[in-house]
């Protein structure tokens, strides 16, 4: 069984095995599905434009307000900067 939504201690996407009668009840309730069964089209997630981090009206690429200087990315191995920004 592959869980379609959280149930007891199981989270979505986890796999577990159950007796046939119990598995049939979970499938009928829409909680889990048989991994060998085809995935219904309604269960496939379709990304939406303009939502989340993908595309849309995200202004992260816009230049920052200020003096026009671009901040240099810190060295990945350096400790975090502390104190006031100058």
N, CA, C and O atoms as a Maestro MAE file, in Angstrom:
{
 s_m_m2io_version
 :::
 2.0.0
}

f_m_ct {
 s_m_title
 :::
 protein
 m_atom[344] {
  # First column is atom index #
  i_m_mmod_type
  r_m_x_coord
  r_m_y_coord
  r_m_z_coord
  i_m_residue_number
  s_m_chain_name
  s_m_pdb_residue_name
  s_m_pdb_atom_name
  i_m_atomic_number
  :::
  1 25 0.840 -1.168 0.000 1 A "UNK " " N  " 7
  2 3 0.000 0.000 0.000 1 A "UNK " " CA " 6
  3 2 0.890 1.237 0.000 1 A "UNK " " C  " 6
  4 15 1.921 1.279 0.672 1 A "UNK " " O  " 8
  5 25 0.481 2.223 -0.750 2 A "UNK " " N  " 7
  6 3 1.142 3.530 -0.732 2 A "UNK " " CA " 6
  7 2 0.105 4.518 -0.224 2 A "UNK " " C  " 6
  8 15 -0.987 4.634 -0.782 2 A "UNK " " O  " 8
  9 25 0.455 5.226 0.835 3 A "UNK " " N  " 7
  10 3 -0.495 6.153 1.448 3 A "UNK " " CA " 6
  11 2 -0.630 7.415 0.606 3 A "UNK " " C  " 6
  12 15 0.358 8.003 0.168 3 A "UNK " " O  " 8
  13 25 -1.871 7.813 0.395 4 A "UNK " " N  " 7
  14 3 -2.195 9.010 -0.367 4 A "UNK " " CA " 6
  15 2 -2.320 10.230 0.529 4 A "UNK " " C  " 6
  16 15 -2.231 11.365 0.062 4 A "UNK " " O  " 8
  17 25 -2.527 9.992 1.821 5 A "UNK " " N  " 7
  18 3 -2.643 11.075 2.804 5 A "UNK " " CA " 6
  19 2 -2.239 10.517 4.168 5 A "UNK " " C  " 6
  20 15 -2.182 9.298 4.332 5 A "UNK " " O  " 8
  21 25 -1.959 11.369 5.140 6 A "UNK " " N  " 7
  22 3 -1.555 10.884 6.466 6 A "UNK " " CA " 6
  23 2 -2.641 10.008 7.091 6 A "UNK " " C  " 6
  24 15 -3.834 10.289 6.971 6 A "UNK " " O  " 8
  25 25 -2.207 8.957 7.749 7 A "UNK " " N  " 7
  26 3 -3.117 8.042 8.448 7 A "UNK " " CA " 6
  27 2 -2.335 7.409 9.589 7 A "UNK " " C  " 6
  28 15 -1.322 6.746 9.368 7 A "UNK " " O  " 8
  29 25 -2.815 7.621 10.814 8 A "UNK " " N  " 7
  30 3 -2.135 7.123 12.013 8 A "UNK " " CA " 6
  31 2 -0.676 7.560 11.986 8 A "UNK " " C  " 6
  32 15 -0.398 8.759 11.963 8 A "UNK " " O  " 8
  33 25 0.264 6.615 11.987 9 A "UNK " " N  " 7
  34 3 1.683 6.987 12.010 9 A "UNK " " CA " 6
  35 2 2.278 7.105 10.615 9 A "UNK " " C  " 6
  36 15 3.458 7.431 10.480 9 A "UNK " " O  " 8
  37 25 1.495 6.850 9.577 10 A "UNK " " N  " 7
  38 3 1.983 6.871 8.201 10 A "UNK " " CA " 6
  39 2 1.762 8.244 7.570 10 A "UNK " " C  " 6
  40 15 0.754 8.905 7.818 10 A "UNK " " O  " 8
  41 25 2.735 8.658 6.745 11 A "UNK " " N  " 7
  42 3 2.647 9.923 6.032 11 A "UNK " " CA " 6
  43 2 2.436 9.637 4.548 11 A "UNK " " C  " 6
  44 15 2.661 8.521 4.079 11 A "UNK " " O  " 8
  45 25 2.006 10.649 3.829 12 A "UNK " " N  " 7
  46 3 1.769 10.519 2.388 12 A "UNK " " CA " 6
  47 2 3.042 10.031 1.703 12 A "UNK " " C  " 6
  48 15 4.135 10.528 1.975 12 A "UNK " " O  " 8
  49 25 2.888 9.056 0.815 13 A "UNK " " N  " 7
  50 3 4.017 8.524 0.067 13 A "UNK " " CA " 6
  51 2 4.684 7.323 0.712 13 A "UNK " " C  " 6
  52 15 5.461 6.633 0.052 13 A "UNK " " O  " 8
  53 25 4.405 7.050 1.982 14 A "UNK " " N  " 7
  54 3 4.999 5.896 2.641 14 A "UNK " " CA " 6
  55 2 4.336 4.617 2.165 14 A "UNK " " C  " 6
  56 15 3.181 4.620 1.741 14 A "UNK " " O  " 8
  57 25 5.079 3.529 2.240 15 A "UNK " " N  " 7
  58 3 4.595 2.227 1.825 15 A "UNK " " CA " 6
  59 2 4.496 1.314 3.038 15 A "UNK " " C  " 6
  60 15 5.371 1.323 3.904 15 A "UNK " " O  " 8
  61 25 3.427 0.528 3.096 16 A "UNK " " N  " 7
  62 3 3.235 -0.426 4.187 16 A "UNK " " CA " 6
  63 2 2.419 -1.603 3.681 16 A "UNK " " C  " 6
  64 15 1.744 -1.502 2.657 16 A "UNK " " O  " 8
  65 25 2.478 -2.706 4.389 17 A "UNK " " N  " 7
  66 3 1.711 -3.891 4.028 17 A "UNK " " CA " 6
  67 2 0.654 -4.188 5.072 17 A "UNK " " C  " 6
  68 15 0.901 -4.021 6.267 17 A "UNK " " O  " 8
  69 25 -0.528 -4.629 4.640 18 A "UNK " " N  " 7
  70 3 -1.636 -4.955 5.526 18 A "UNK " " CA " 6
  71 2 -2.335 -6.205 5.017 18 A "UNK " " C  " 6
  72 15 -2.137 -6.619 3.875 18 A "UNK " " O  " 8
  73 25 -3.147 -6.796 5.868 19 A "UNK " " N  " 7
  74 3 -3.997 -7.909 5.454 19 A "UNK " " CA " 6
  75 2 -4.952 -7.399 4.378 19 A "UNK " " C  " 6
  76 15 -5.306 -6.220 4.362 19 A "UNK " " O  " 8
  77 25 -5.366 -8.290 3.482 20 A "UNK " " N  " 7
  78 3 -6.203 -7.893 2.344 20 A "UNK " " CA " 6
  79 2 -7.470 -7.152 2.748 20 A "UNK " " C  " 6
  80 15 -7.822 -6.152 2.122 20 A "UNK " " O  " 8
  81 25 -8.162 -7.626 3.785 21 A "UNK " " N  " 7
  82 3 -9.413 -6.966 4.178 21 A "UNK " " CA " 6
  83 2 -9.170 -5.541 4.682 21 A "UNK " " C  " 6
  84 15 -9.944 -4.634 4.375 21 A "UNK " " O  " 8
  85 25 -8.101 -5.345 5.451 22 A "UNK " " N  " 7
  86 3 -7.781 -4.008 5.964 22 A "UNK " " CA " 6
  87 2 -7.301 -3.103 4.816 22 A "UNK " " C  " 6
  88 15 -7.660 -1.927 4.761 22 A "UNK " " O  " 8
  89 25 -6.498 -3.652 3.910 23 A "UNK " " N  " 7
  90 3 -6.012 -2.890 2.761 23 A "UNK " " CA " 6
  91 2 -7.181 -2.429 1.900 23 A "UNK " " C  " 6
  92 15 -7.192 -1.294 1.424 23 A "UNK " " O  " 8
  93 25 -8.164 -3.304 1.697 24 A "UNK " " N  " 7
  94 3 -9.341 -2.927 0.898 24 A "UNK " " CA " 6
  95 2 -10.105 -1.769 1.526 24 A "UNK " " C  " 6
  96 15 -10.622 -0.908 0.814 24 A "UNK " " O  " 8
  97 25 -10.180 -1.741 2.854 25 A "UNK " " N  " 7
  98 3 -10.877 -0.646 3.555 25 A "UNK " " CA " 6
  99 2 -10.114 0.673 3.376 25 A "UNK " " C  " 6
  100 15 -10.722 1.723 3.169 25 A "UNK " " O  " 8
  101 25 -8.785 0.612 3.458 26 A "UNK " " N  " 7
  102 3 -7.984 1.833 3.278 26 A "UNK " " CA " 6
  103 2 -8.092 2.356 1.847 26 A "UNK " " C  " 6
  104 15 -8.153 3.566 1.629 26 A "UNK " " O  " 8
  105 25 -8.116 1.454 0.883 27 A "UNK " " N  " 7
  106 3 -8.255 1.853 -0.519 27 A "UNK " " CA " 6
  107 2 -9.638 2.462 -0.759 27 A "UNK " " C  " 6
  108 15 -9.763 3.492 -1.422 27 A "UNK " " O  " 8
  109 25 -10.669 1.822 -0.218 28 A "UNK " " N  " 7
  110 3 -12.042 2.317 -0.396 28 A "UNK " " CA " 6
  111 2 -12.223 3.699 0.228 28 A "UNK " " C  " 6
  112 15 -13.003 4.509 -0.275 28 A "UNK " " O  " 8
  113 25 -11.505 3.974 1.324 29 A "UNK " " N  " 7
  114 3 -11.609 5.267 1.999 29 A "UNK " " CA " 6
  115 2 -10.755 6.338 1.330 29 A "UNK " " C  " 6
  116 15 -10.835 7.510 1.699 29 A "UNK " " O  " 8
  117 25 -9.937 5.951 0.347 30 A "UNK " " N  " 7
  118 3 -9.085 6.926 -0.339 30 A "UNK " " CA " 6
  119 2 -7.843 7.289 0.447 30 A "UNK " " C  " 6
  120 15 -7.182 8.282 0.143 30 A "UNK " " O  " 8
  121 25 -7.521 6.500 1.446 31 A "UNK " " N  " 7
  122 3 -6.355 6.776 2.289 31 A "UNK " " CA " 6
  123 2 -5.077 6.247 1.646 31 A "UNK " " C  " 6
  124 15 -4.012 6.854 1.765 31 A "UNK " " O  " 8
  125 25 -5.195 5.101 0.960 32 A "UNK " " N  " 7
  126 3 -4.030 4.471 0.353 32 A "UNK " " CA " 6
  127 2 -4.423 3.890 -0.992 32 A "UNK " " C  " 6
  128 15 -5.601 3.827 -1.343 32 A "UNK " " O  " 8
  129 25 -3.391 3.460 -1.751 33 A "UNK " " N  " 7
  130 3 -3.644 2.821 -3.038 33 A "UNK " " CA " 6
  131 2 -2.704 1.640 -3.192 33 A "UNK " " C  " 6
  132 15 -1.672 1.544 -2.528 33 A "UNK " " O  " 8
  133 25 -3.091 0.748 -4.084 34 A "UNK " " N  " 7
  134 3 -2.282 -0.413 -4.408 34 A "UNK " " CA " 6
  135 2 -1.134 0.048 -5.293 34 A "UNK " " C  " 6
  136 15 -1.384 0.680 -6.319 34 A "UNK " " O  " 8
  137 25 0.124 -0.243 -4.937 35 A "UNK " " N  " 7
  138 3 1.240 0.236 -5.757 35 A "UNK " " CA " 6
  139 2 1.268 -0.360 -7.158 35 A "UNK " " C  " 6
  140 15 1.860 0.231 -8.061 35 A "UNK " " O  " 8
  141 25 0.642 -1.517 -7.361 36 A "UNK " " N  " 7
  142 3 0.640 -2.115 -8.689 36 A "UNK " " CA " 6
  143 2 -0.515 -1.607 -9.557 36 A "UNK " " C  " 6
  144 15 -0.549 -1.871 -10.759 36 A "UNK " " O  " 8
  145 25 -1.456 -0.882 -8.955 37 A "UNK " " N  " 7
  146 3 -2.591 -0.332 -9.697 37 A "UNK " " CA " 6
  147 2 -2.168 0.954 -10.401 37 A "UNK " " C  " 6
  148 15 -1.314 1.676 -9.886 37 A "UNK " " O  " 8
  149 25 -2.743 1.259 -11.564 38 A "UNK " " N  " 7
  150 3 -2.405 2.514 -12.245 38 A "UNK " " CA " 6
  151 2 -2.875 3.719 -11.423 38 A "UNK " " C  " 6
  152 15 -3.899 3.662 -10.742 38 A "UNK " " O  " 8
  153 25 -2.111 4.799 -11.499 39 A "UNK " " N  " 7
  154 3 -2.445 6.016 -10.761 39 A "UNK " " CA " 6
  155 2 -3.536 6.760 -11.529 39 A "UNK " " C  " 6
  156 15 -3.366 7.047 -12.714 39 A "UNK " " O  " 8
  157 25 -4.669 7.081 -10.862 40 A "UNK " " N  " 7
  158 3 -5.721 7.826 -11.557 40 A "UNK " " CA " 6
  159 2 -5.259 9.239 -11.899 40 A "UNK " " C  " 6
  160 15 -4.439 9.818 -11.186 40 A "UNK " " O  " 8
  161 25 -5.780 9.787 -12.983 41 A "UNK " " N  " 7
  162 3 -5.391 11.127 -13.431 41 A "UNK " " CA " 6
  163 2 -5.684 12.181 -12.378 41 A "UNK " " C  " 6
  164 15 -4.981 13.190 -12.311 41 A "UNK " " O  " 8
  165 25 -6.705 11.973 -11.553 42 A "UNK " " N  " 7
  166 3 -7.051 12.958 -10.523 42 A "UNK " " CA " 6
  167 2 -6.003 13.011 -9.417 42 A "UNK " " C  " 6
  168 15 -5.960 13.987 -8.669 42 A "UNK " " O  " 8
  169 25 -5.156 11.987 -9.294 43 A "UNK " " N  " 7
  170 3 -4.145 11.963 -8.237 43 A "UNK " " CA " 6
  171 2 -2.837 12.604 -8.665 43 A "UNK " " C  " 6
  172 15 -1.965 12.836 -7.828 43 A "UNK " " O  " 8
  173 25 -2.681 12.895 -9.944 44 A "UNK " " N  " 7
  174 3 -1.454 13.502 -10.442 44 A "UNK " " CA " 6
  175 2 -1.504 14.998 -10.169 44 A "UNK " " C  " 6
  176 15 -2.473 15.673 -10.517 44 A "UNK " " O  " 8
  177 25 -0.437 15.514 -9.535 45 A "UNK " " N  " 7
  178 3 -0.390 16.939 -9.218 45 A "UNK " " CA " 6
  179 2 0.042 17.726 -10.450 45 A "UNK " " C  " 6
  180 15 1.021 17.376 -11.109 45 A "UNK " " O  " 8
  181 25 -0.686 18.779 -10.750 46 A "UNK " " N  " 7
  182 3 -0.374 19.652 -11.877 46 A "UNK " " CA " 6
  183 2 0.076 20.993 -11.321 46 A "UNK " " C  " 6
  184 15 -0.686 21.643 -10.605 46 A "UNK " " O  " 8
  185 25 1.314 21.430 -11.637 47 A "UNK " " N  " 7
  186 3 1.772 22.727 -11.127 47 A "UNK " " CA " 6
  187 2 0.955 23.863 -11.732 47 A "UNK " " C  " 6
  188 15 0.575 23.820 -12.902 47 A "UNK " " O  " 8
  189 25 0.693 24.879 -10.911 48 A "UNK " " N  " 7
  190 3 -0.067 26.033 -11.364 48 A "UNK " " CA " 6
  191 2 0.873 27.206 -11.552 48 A "UNK " " C  " 6
  192 15 1.748 27.447 -10.720 48 A "UNK " " O  " 8
  193 25 0.696 27.938 -12.644 49 A "UNK " " N  " 7
  194 3 1.547 29.094 -12.894 49 A "UNK " " CA " 6
  195 2 1.228 30.208 -11.915 49 A "UNK " " C  " 6
  196 15 0.075 30.410 -11.535 49 A "UNK " " O  " 8
  197 25 2.267 30.929 -11.510 50 A "UNK " " N  " 7
  198 3 2.074 32.064 -10.619 50 A "UNK " " CA " 6
  199 2 1.915 31.681 -9.165 50 A "UNK " " C  " 6
  200 15 1.623 32.540 -8.334 50 A "UNK " " O  " 8
  201 25 2.100 30.420 -8.835 51 A "UNK " " N  " 7
  202 3 1.961 29.969 -7.452 51 A "UNK " " CA " 6
  203 2 3.302 29.448 -6.966 51 A "UNK " " C  " 6
  204 15 4.022 28.792 -7.719 51 A "UNK " " O  " 8
  205 25 3.642 29.728 -5.737 52 A "UNK " " N  " 7
  206 3 4.857 29.192 -5.137 52 A "UNK " " CA " 6
  207 2 6.117 29.825 -5.670 52 A "UNK " " C  " 6
  208 15 6.124 30.986 -6.079 52 A "UNK " " O  " 8
  209 25 7.198 29.040 -5.661 53 A "UNK " " N  " 7
  210 3 8.508 29.534 -6.055 53 A "UNK " " CA " 6
  211 2 8.762 29.445 -7.554 53 A "UNK " " C  " 6
  212 15 9.770 29.964 -8.033 53 A "UNK " " O  " 8
  213 25 7.881 28.807 -8.297 54 A "UNK " " N  " 7
  214 3 8.131 28.592 -9.709 54 A "UNK " " CA " 6
  215 2 7.390 29.626 -10.550 54 A "UNK " " C  " 6
  216 15 6.164 29.590 -10.655 54 A "UNK " " O  " 8
  217 25 8.132 30.530 -11.138 55 A "UNK " " N  " 7
  218 3 7.530 31.520 -12.034 55 A "UNK " " CA " 6
  219 2 6.669 32.519 -11.288 55 A "UNK " " C  " 6
  220 15 6.847 32.744 -10.091 55 A "UNK " " O  " 8
  221 25 5.739 33.112 -12.006 56 A "UNK " " N  " 7
  222 3 4.812 34.044 -11.375 56 A "UNK " " CA " 6
  223 2 5.365 35.442 -11.251 56 A "UNK " " C  " 6
  224 15 6.239 35.851 -12.015 56 A "UNK " " O  " 8
  225 25 4.847 36.170 -10.282 57 A "UNK " " N  " 7
  226 3 5.211 37.559 -10.080 57 A "UNK " " CA " 6
  227 2 6.276 37.730 -9.018 57 A "UNK " " C  " 6
  228 15 6.269 38.731 -8.301 57 A "UNK " " O  " 8
  229 25 7.181 36.793 -8.899 58 A "UNK " " N  " 7
  230 3 8.242 36.872 -7.906 58 A "UNK " " CA " 6
  231 2 9.193 38.002 -8.284 58 A "UNK " " C  " 6
  232 15 9.687 38.034 -9.411 58 A "UNK " " O  " 8
  233 25 9.456 38.915 -7.380 59 A "UNK " " N  " 7
  234 3 10.296 40.077 -7.649 59 A "UNK " " CA " 6
  235 2 11.735 39.866 -7.185 59 A "UNK " " C  " 6
  236 15 12.484 40.836 -7.068 59 A "UNK " " O  " 8
  237 25 12.147 38.611 -6.915 60 A "UNK " " N  " 7
  238 3 13.483 38.360 -6.388 60 A "UNK " " CA " 6
  239 2 14.586 38.726 -7.378 60 A "UNK " " C  " 6
  240 15 15.710 39.001 -6.958 60 A "UNK " " O  " 8
  241 25 14.298 38.738 -8.678 61 A "UNK " " N  " 7
  242 3 15.299 39.100 -9.663 61 A "UNK " " CA " 6
  243 2 15.427 40.604 -9.850 61 A "UNK " " C  " 6
  244 15 16.350 41.068 -10.519 61 A "UNK " " O  " 8
  245 25 14.520 41.362 -9.272 62 A "UNK " " N  " 7
  246 3 14.546 42.814 -9.398 62 A "UNK " " CA " 6
  247 2 15.710 43.369 -8.578 62 A "UNK " " C  " 6
  248 15 16.043 42.814 -7.531 62 A "UNK " " O  " 8
  249 25 16.340 44.465 -9.042 63 A "UNK " " N  " 7
  250 3 17.437 45.051 -8.271 63 A "UNK " " CA " 6
  251 2 16.934 45.585 -6.926 63 A "UNK " " C  " 6
  252 15 15.819 46.095 -6.816 63 A "UNK " " O  " 8
  253 25 17.778 45.453 -5.922 64 A "UNK " " N  " 7
  254 3 17.410 45.915 -4.582 64 A "UNK " " CA " 6
  255 2 17.477 47.430 -4.528 64 A "UNK " " C  " 6
  256 15 18.279 48.062 -5.215 64 A "UNK " " O  " 8
  257 25 16.612 47.997 -3.694 65 A "UNK " " N  " 7
  258 3 16.644 49.445 -3.503 65 A "UNK " " CA " 6
  259 2 17.872 49.791 -2.669 65 A "UNK " " C  " 6
  260 15 18.311 48.988 -1.845 65 A "UNK " " O  " 8
  261 25 18.409 50.942 -2.871 66 A "UNK " " N  " 7
  262 3 19.561 51.366 -2.078 66 A "UNK " " CA " 6
  263 2 20.534 52.139 -2.929 66 A "UNK " " C  " 6
  264 15 20.141 52.905 -3.809 66 A "UNK " " O  " 8
  265 25 21.829 51.930 -2.658 67 A "UNK " " N  " 7
  266 3 22.858 52.697 -3.338 67 A "UNK " " CA " 6
  267 2 23.296 52.088 -4.664 67 A "UNK " " C  " 6
  268 15 24.212 52.605 -5.304 67 A "UNK " " O  " 8
  269 25 22.663 51.006 -5.085 68 A "UNK " " N  " 7
  270 3 22.990 50.396 -6.360 68 A "UNK " " CA " 6
  271 2 24.116 49.391 -6.295 68 A "UNK " " C  " 6
  272 15 24.433 48.763 -7.305 68 A "UNK " " O  " 8
  273 25 24.737 49.218 -5.125 69 A "UNK " " N  " 7
  274 3 25.815 48.245 -4.982 69 A "UNK " " CA " 6
  275 2 25.218 46.850 -4.842 69 A "UNK " " C  " 6
  276 15 24.196 46.663 -4.182 69 A "UNK " " O  " 8
  277 25 25.855 45.894 -5.458 70 A "UNK " " N  " 7
  278 3 25.403 44.512 -5.373 70 A "UNK " " CA " 6
  279 2 26.190 43.834 -4.260 70 A "UNK " " C  " 6
  280 15 27.420 43.887 -4.236 70 A "UNK " " O  " 8
  281 25 25.471 43.195 -3.340 71 A "UNK " " N  " 7
  282 3 26.129 42.520 -2.229 71 A "UNK " " CA " 6
  283 2 26.838 41.272 -2.732 71 A "UNK " " C  " 6
  284 15 26.278 40.513 -3.522 71 A "UNK " " O  " 8
  285 25 28.062 41.059 -2.279 72 A "UNK " " N  " 7
  286 3 28.838 39.895 -2.664 72 A "UNK " " CA " 6
  287 2 28.372 38.704 -1.833 72 A "UNK " " C  " 6
  288 15 28.174 38.823 -0.624 72 A "UNK " " O  " 8
  289 25 28.199 37.562 -2.484 73 A "UNK " " N  " 7
  290 3 27.786 36.356 -1.768 73 A "UNK " " CA " 6
  291 2 28.909 35.927 -0.826 73 A "UNK " " C  " 6
  292 15 30.077 35.944 -1.213 73 A "UNK " " O  " 8
  293 25 28.570 35.542 0.408 74 A "UNK " " N  " 7
  294 3 29.610 35.128 1.352 74 A "UNK " " CA " 6
  295 2 30.216 33.787 0.937 74 A "UNK " " C  " 6
  296 15 29.585 32.991 0.242 74 A "UNK " " O  " 8
  297 25 31.444 33.558 1.375 75 A "UNK " " N  " 7
  298 3 32.118 32.290 1.133 75 A "UNK " " CA " 6
  299 2 31.308 31.191 1.831 75 A "UNK " " C  " 6
  300 15 30.999 31.333 3.014 75 A "UNK " " O  " 8
  301 25 30.955 30.102 1.139 76 A "UNK " " N  " 7
  302 3 30.115 29.070 1.743 76 A "UNK " " CA " 6
  303 2 30.714 28.451 3.000 76 A "UNK " " C  " 6
  304 15 29.971 27.947 3.843 76 A "UNK " " O  " 8
  305 25 32.023 28.474 3.149 77 A "UNK " " N  " 7
  306 3 32.645 27.880 4.332 77 A "UNK " " CA " 6
  307 2 32.856 28.878 5.462 77 A "UNK " " C  " 6
  308 15 33.300 28.501 6.546 77 A "UNK " " O  " 8
  309 25 32.541 30.152 5.219 78 A "UNK " " N  " 7
  310 3 32.767 31.182 6.239 78 A "UNK " " CA " 6
  311 2 31.654 31.175 7.285 78 A "UNK " " C  " 6
  312 15 30.518 30.810 6.984 78 A "UNK " " O  " 8
  313 25 31.984 31.580 8.519 79 A "UNK " " N  " 7
  314 3 30.938 31.675 9.534 79 A "UNK " " CA " 6
  315 2 29.969 32.797 9.200 79 A "UNK " " C  " 6
  316 15 30.314 33.691 8.428 79 A "UNK " " O  " 8
  317 25 28.766 32.774 9.762 80 A "UNK " " N  " 7
  318 3 27.801 33.826 9.466 80 A "UNK " " CA " 6
  319 2 28.293 35.196 9.932 80 A "UNK " " C  " 6
  320 15 28.990 35.310 10.941 80 A "UNK " " O  " 8
  321 25 27.921 36.224 9.187 81 A "UNK " " N  " 7
  322 3 28.298 37.588 9.524 81 A "UNK " " CA " 6
  323 2 27.459 38.028 10.710 81 A "UNK " " C  " 6
  324 15 26.256 37.773 10.760 81 A "UNK " " O  " 8
  325 25 28.103 38.694 11.668 82 A "UNK " " N  " 7
  326 3 27.395 39.164 12.852 82 A "UNK " " CA " 6
  327 2 27.587 40.658 12.996 82 A "UNK " " C  " 6
  328 15 28.536 41.242 12.473 82 A "UNK " " O  " 8
  329 25 26.666 41.254 13.714 83 A "UNK " " N  " 7
  330 3 26.781 42.679 13.983 83 A "UNK " " CA " 6
  331 2 25.992 43.526 12.997 83 A "UNK " " C  " 6
  332 15 25.225 43.013 12.182 83 A "UNK " " O  " 8
  333 25 26.200 44.850 13.093 84 A "UNK " " N  " 7
  334 3 25.476 45.782 12.231 84 A "UNK " " CA " 6
  335 2 25.983 45.740 10.817 84 A "UNK " " C  " 6
  336 15 27.166 45.513 10.560 84 A "UNK " " O  " 8
  337 25 25.053 45.965 9.895 85 A "UNK " " N  " 7
  338 3 25.461 46.116 8.510 85 A "UNK " " CA " 6
  339 2 25.891 47.555 8.301 85 A "UNK " " C  " 6
  340 15 25.249 48.473 8.809 85 A "UNK " " O  " 8
  341 25 26.956 47.760 7.567 86 A "UNK " " N  " 7
  342 3 27.405 49.135 7.350 86 A "UNK " " CA " 6
  343 2 27.060 49.645 5.996 86 A "UNK " " C  " 6
  344 15 27.375 50.789 5.669 86 A "UNK " " O  " 8
  :::
 }
 m_bond[343] {
  # First column is bond index #
  i_m_from
  i_m_to
  i_m_order
  :::
  1 1 2 1
  2 2 3 1
  3 3 4 2
  4 3 5 1
  5 5 6 1
  6 6 7 1
  7 7 8 2
  8 7 9 1
  9 9 10 1
  10 10 11 1
  11 11 12 2
  12 11 13 1
  13 13 14 1
  14 14 15 1
  15 15 16 2
  16 15 17 1
  17 17 18 1
  18 18 19 1
  19 19 20 2
  20 19 21 1
  21 21 22 1
  22 22 23 1
  23 23 24 2
  24 23 25 1
  25 25 26 1
  26 26 27 1
  27 27 28 2
  28 27 29 1
  29 29 30 1
  30 30 31 1
  31 31 32 2
  32 31 33 1
  33 33 34 1
  34 34 35 1
  35 35 36 2
  36 35 37 1
  37 37 38 1
  38 38 39 1
  39 39 40 2
  40 39 41 1
  41 41 42 1
  42 42 43 1
  43 43 44 2
  44 43 45 1
  45 45 46 1
  46 46 47 1
  47 47 48 2
  48 47 49 1
  49 49 50 1
  50 50 51 1
  51 51 52 2
  52 51 53 1
  53 53 54 1
  54 54 55 1
  55 55 56 2
  56 55 57 1
  57 57 58 1
  58 58 59 1
  59 59 60 2
  60 59 61 1
  61 61 62 1
  62 62 63 1
  63 63 64 2
  64 63 65 1
  65 65 66 1
  66 66 67 1
  67 67 68 2
  68 67 69 1
  69 69 70 1
  70 70 71 1
  71 71 72 2
  72 71 73 1
  73 73 74 1
  74 74 75 1
  75 75 76 2
  76 75 77 1
  77 77 78 1
  78 78 79 1
  79 79 80 2
  80 79 81 1
  81 81 82 1
  82 82 83 1
  83 83 84 2
  84 83 85 1
  85 85 86 1
  86 86 87 1
  87 87 88 2
  88 87 89 1
  89 89 90 1
  90 90 91 1
  91 91 92 2
  92 91 93 1
  93 93 94 1
  94 94 95 1
  95 95 96 2
  96 95 97 1
  97 97 98 1
  98 98 99 1
  99 99 100 2
  100 99 101 1
  101 101 102 1
  102 102 103 1
  103 103 104 2
  104 103 105 1
  105 105 106 1
  106 106 107 1
  107 107 108 2
  108 107 109 1
  109 109 110 1
  110 110 111 1
  111 111 112 2
  112 111 113 1
  113 113 114 1
  114 114 115 1
  115 115 116 2
  116 115 117 1
  117 117 118 1
  118 118 119 1
  119 119 120 2
  120 119 121 1
  121 121 122 1
  122 122 123 1
  123 123 124 2
  124 123 125 1
  125 125 126 1
  126 126 127 1
  127 127 128 2
  128 127 129 1
  129 129 130 1
  130 130 131 1
  131 131 132 2
  132 131 133 1
  133 133 134 1
  134 134 135 1
  135 135 136 2
  136 135 137 1
  137 137 138 1
  138 138 139 1
  139 139 140 2
  140 139 141 1
  141 141 142 1
  142 142 143 1
  143 143 144 2
  144 143 145 1
  145 145 146 1
  146 146 147 1
  147 147 148 2
  148 147 149 1
  149 149 150 1
  150 150 151 1
  151 151 152 2
  152 151 153 1
  153 153 154 1
  154 154 155 1
  155 155 156 2
  156 155 157 1
  157 157 158 1
  158 158 159 1
  159 159 160 2
  160 159 161 1
  161 161 162 1
  162 162 163 1
  163 163 164 2
  164 163 165 1
  165 165 166 1
  166 166 167 1
  167 167 168 2
  168 167 169 1
  169 169 170 1
  170 170 171 1
  171 171 172 2
  172 171 173 1
  173 173 174 1
  174 174 175 1
  175 175 176 2
  176 175 177 1
  177 177 178 1
  178 178 179 1
  179 179 180 2
  180 179 181 1
  181 181 182 1
  182 182 183 1
  183 183 184 2
  184 183 185 1
  185 185 186 1
  186 186 187 1
  187 187 188 2
  188 187 189 1
  189 189 190 1
  190 190 191 1
  191 191 192 2
  192 191 193 1
  193 193 194 1
  194 194 195 1
  195 195 196 2
  196 195 197 1
  197 197 198 1
  198 198 199 1
  199 199 200 2
  200 199 201 1
  201 201 202 1
  202 202 203 1
  203 203 204 2
  204 203 205 1
  205 205 206 1
  206 206 207 1
  207 207 208 2
  208 207 209 1
  209 209 210 1
  210 210 211 1
  211 211 212 2
  212 211 213 1
  213 213 214 1
  214 214 215 1
  215 215 216 2
  216 215 217 1
  217 217 218 1
  218 218 219 1
  219 219 220 2
  220 219 221 1
  221 221 222 1
  222 222 223 1
  223 223 224 2
  224 223 225 1
  225 225 226 1
  226 226 227 1
  227 227 228 2
  228 227 229 1
  229 229 230 1
  230 230 231 1
  231 231 232 2
  232 231 233 1
  233 233 234 1
  234 234 235 1
  235 235 236 2
  236 235 237 1
  237 237 238 1
  238 238 239 1
  239 239 240 2
  240 239 241 1
  241 241 242 1
  242 242 243 1
  243 243 244 2
  244 243 245 1
  245 245 246 1
  246 246 247 1
  247 247 248 2
  248 247 249 1
  249 249 250 1
  250 250 251 1
  251 251 252 2
  252 251 253 1
  253 253 254 1
  254 254 255 1
  255 255 256 2
  256 255 257 1
  257 257 258 1
  258 258 259 1
  259 259 260 2
  260 259 261 1
  261 261 262 1
  262 262 263 1
  263 263 264 2
  264 263 265 1
  265 265 266 1
  266 266 267 1
  267 267 268 2
  268 267 269 1
  269 269 270 1
  270 270 271 1
  271 271 272 2
  272 271 273 1
  273 273 274 1
  274 274 275 1
  275 275 276 2
  276 275 277 1
  277 277 278 1
  278 278 279 1
  279 279 280 2
  280 279 281 1
  281 281 282 1
  282 282 283 1
  283 283 284 2
  284 283 285 1
  285 285 286 1
  286 286 287 1
  287 287 288 2
  288 287 289 1
  289 289 290 1
  290 290 291 1
  291 291 292 2
  292 291 293 1
  293 293 294 1
  294 294 295 1
  295 295 296 2
  296 295 297 1
  297 297 298 1
  298 298 299 1
  299 299 300 2
  300 299 301 1
  301 301 302 1
  302 302 303 1
  303 303 304 2
  304 303 305 1
  305 305 306 1
  306 306 307 1
  307 307 308 2
  308 307 309 1
  309 309 310 1
  310 310 311 1
  311 311 312 2
  312 311 313 1
  313 313 314 1
  314 314 315 1
  315 315 316 2
  316 315 317 1
  317 317 318 1
  318 318 319 1
  319 319 320 2
  320 319 321 1
  321 321 322 1
  322 322 323 1
  323 323 324 2
  324 323 325 1
  325 325 326 1
  326 326 327 1
  327 327 328 2
  328 327 329 1
  329 329 330 1
  330 330 331 1
  331 331 332 2
  332 331 333 1
  333 333 334 1
  334 334 335 1
  335 335 336 2
  336 335 337 1
  337 337 338 1
  338 338 339 1
  339 339 340 2
  340 339 341 1
  341 341 342 1
  342 342 343 1
  343 343 344 2
  :::
 }
}
